[in-house]
Amino acid sequence: MNIDTLVFAAHPDDAELGMGGTIAKIVKSSFSVGIIDITQGEMSTRGNTISRKQETIKADSILKTSIRENLLIADGDIQLNDDNIRKIVIMIRKYSPKVIFAPYFNDRHPDHLNVSNLVKKAFFISGLIKYKTFDEGKEQQTYRPRKLYYYMQTYTFVPSFIIDISDTFNEKMESVKAYSSQFYDPKNTEPETFISNPQFIEYVEARARHYGFQIGKRYGEPFFCEEHIELDLPQLLLI
């Protein structure tokens, strides 16, 4: 099964927070999106793997993703090693996405940094003919997506481009709030965390407004690319 866009995330809810509006926009444009979670988020202070899985299913139904898989790598112990790189290469070759997304390579959470580095290395290695991988006992074909883009989490960056998510902002926030164990809930008696503070959701909304304003829209999501991005003349004249 080929997927147009594949998003890699360290934990369930990372993809929704970083680019939920863009995911919904891609789907509404009749392209397919898949999400690969690297861990189950089992080290999270609030909730557990069972509640997190149920919340993930709910978020997927909101964003209408085509596939979602979890690589079951240990939360808090994501290492840049061949075993983990291989797992990601298998996913890239399995779904042959046109483009892939990963967390930006500078962030407060070490897991986000490590996933960013893993995906970058896997993105390159996936195109090497002599790097062999197998899926369900069958050797996979060499494949490298066209581009690797990075989405924003906690730390900011100067974007290479910003996607207008004005028409999908509601879906983004609904998918984020699907993870009810992780965010502010006055009835939840579990310890407060960085993201369960009520101001965190306000920050997510404010950031979308900020980047939307930068492009003259109501809401936006920023992305970074390490390579130059080509615009053809029709695209240039539409700016």
N, C-alpha and C positions, 0 to 999 in steps of 0.2 A: 504494500500500500504506500503510494507516494503522498507526501504531505508538502504543501507549498512552503509553510513556515514552521520551524521547530524552535521552541523556546526552552532553554535549560535554566533551572532554578535550584538553588541549594535546598530550600524548604518549601513545602506546600504553603501557599499564600504569597511567596516572593514574586512570582510571575504576575499575579493579580495586582499587587501593589506597584510594581515597576512599570507594567505595560498592559494592564487589563483593558484599558480603553482602546489601545491599538489592536489587541487581540480581537476584541469585539468588532472593530472596524474592518479588519481583514476578513473576518467571517461574513460580515454584512456585504462585503464586496465580492462574495462568492468564491473566496479562496479558503483553503483548509489550514488549520492551525493545530499543532500538537504541542503538549507540554511534557517535558521530562523532568521530574523532580529527582534530585540526587539522593536525598534522605527523606525519612518519614517525619523529621522534626521531633524525634523522640526525646531530645534533650530540652525541649521547651518547658519553661516553668509552669505554664498553664496548659490544661488539656492533656490528652494522651493520644497514642497512635490510632485508637479506635475512633475517637471524636474527630481527629484530624482527617481521617479518611472519609468520614461522613461529610465533613465540611467541604472537602475537596470535590466530592461528587456533586454537591450542591452548587459550588462555584462553577464547575464544568457545565452544568445544565444552564447556567446563566450566560456564560460566554459562548456556549455551543461549540466547544472544542471537538475535534475529530477523534483524537486519541490522547490518553494520558498514561504515562508509565512512571514507575518509581524504581530507581536503581538499587535501593536498599543499602546504600553506603552509610556507614556509621555517622550519625549526626555529631558534630563537634570533633570529628577525626577524619576529615576529608583530606586525603593525601595525594600529592602529585606523584603517582606511581603508575607502572605499566598496566596493572590490573584495572585501575579506575579509568585510565585513558582508554583502554580497550573497550570497556563497557559503553563509553560515550561514542567511540568510533562505530561500534555495532549499531547504535541507535541512528547515527547519521547515515550509515550505509543502508540500514533497514528502511528508512523513510525517505531518503534522497530529497531533502528539502532544498528549495531554491536558495533560501537564506536561513541563517540561524541567529538566535539572540542569546546573550549570556549576561550575567551581572557585570557591571563596570568593575575594572580591576583595581579600584581603590575604594575601600568602604570600612566602616567601623567593625563589621562582623567578619572575622577571619574565614568563615565558611564561604562567604560571598567571594572573597578574593581567591580562595583556592578553587572554587568552581570556575571562576573566570579563567584562571590559568589552565585548568584541565581542559576546558572547552576550546581554548585557543590552540593548545597543542593537538587535541583530537581533530580539530578542523583541518590542520595541516596534514597530520598523519593519515587521515582518512583518504587523502588523494594519492598515497604512495602505493604503487603496485606490489611491492615486496612485503608490505605489512598485511598479513593474512588474518582474517576474522571469519568466524562461523556463526550462523544464526539457525537454530533448530537443525543442526547437523550439516547445513549446506554452506559452502564457501561463498562469501559475499563478494560483490563486485566493488572495485575501487570507485570512490565517489568523493567529490569535494564540492560543497555548496558555493554559490557565487560570491556571497558576502557573509561576514560575521559582524554583527552589530551589538552594541552594549547598551543596556538600559540602566537607568538611574535607580539607586536604592537610597541609602542615607546621605552619603557625601555627594555633593554636586559637581558638575563639570560644565565646561563650555560645549554646548551641543553641536554636533555636525549637522543635525536637522531636528525638527520638531514636528510631530504628527498632530494634526487637529483632531481632537477627540470630543468636540462639542456635542456631537450626536450620539456618542457612546459613553459619555461620562457616567451616566446613571448606571449602566451595566457594569462599569468598572467598580463603582462604589458598592453596588449590590454584591458583586463577586468578592470584594474585600470583606464586607460585613458578613458574608457566609461563614467566615472563620470566627464565629461568635466566641469561641473559647479564648481567642488570642487578643481580642480588642475590648475596649471599654464596655462593661456591663455592670451596672450598679448592684445586680443580684449575685454576681460572681464573687465568691469569698476567697479565691486563690490569690497568691501574692501579686502585687502590681509589678508590671514590667515596663520596659522602655516603650513598647507598642500598645500596652493596655491603658496607658495614661490617656484620658479623654482628649487631650490636646494633640495626640498623634494623628487621629483621623482628621482633625481640623488642619493639621499640617499637610496631610496628603491632598486635601481639597485645595488648600491655598497654593501649593506647588503647581497643581494642574492649572489653576487660574493664572499664576505667574507666567508659566511657559505658554499658555494660550495667549496671553496679552502680548508676548514677544512676537507673535506672528499675526496679531490682529484678530484673534479668535477668542472664544470664551474659555476653552480648556485645551491644554496641550500636554503631550508627553515627550520628553527629550531623549535623544539617542546620540551615541558617539560611534564613529568609525575611524579606525587607524589608517585607513586608505582614503584617497580622494574619491569623491563620488561624482560621476559624470551626469550632467544634465543635457538632454538634447534640446534643440531649439523650441519645440512646442512646450516642453516643460518650463523652459526659461521664460517664455512669453506669458505663461500662466501665473508666474510669481507676482 
